[in-house]
Amino acid sequence: MTEKPHHDPDPIHYEASTYRMDESIGLLLSRLKSAFVAALDQELQGLDLTAPQWVTLMRIANHCGGTATDLCRDFPYDSGSMTRMLDRLEEKGFIHRERSTEDRRVVQIRLTEQGEALLPQLREKGAAMHNRHLKGFTREEVAQLKSLLRRMLANAG
């Protein structure tokens, strides 16, 4: 009779006595994020945009950030930094800010026609950057990676 392997629902993955920071998931994710930002900055050179500006425009386009406060929720920026970024995007003609008619304290952010026209290029640049980092991965592996990352995020929440 073959014994089934025991699956501990909450195994300990790291031990203090053997913990190595260079093998931590946090450091690996941090390095990956830095690599993503550098690669995206390189992709965007001809568009006069930075990776954080790309993220901001994509979040606005996907209706994930209608106000500066919304955009700050998932961004490592405080409201002052976000305001300066939005100022730059507005100066470039990609966004427009308008005060809400229901609540004068709320300023809605929308893409301009120029910003909307830029979206296909923004999507192309984002896809190219991700595909470069996922070279050699199968579709199933990418789906599994996303699933595992979502589980980690859920554990953090």
Secondary structure, 3 states (H helix, E strand, C coil): CCCCCCCCCCCCCCCCCCCCHHHCHHHHHHHHHHHHHHHHHHHCHHHCCCHHHHHHHHHHHCCCCCCHHHHHHCCCCCHHHHHHHHHHHHHCCCEEEEECCCCCCCEEEEECHHHHHHHHHHHHHHHHHHHHHCCCCCHHHHHHHHHHHHHHHHHHC
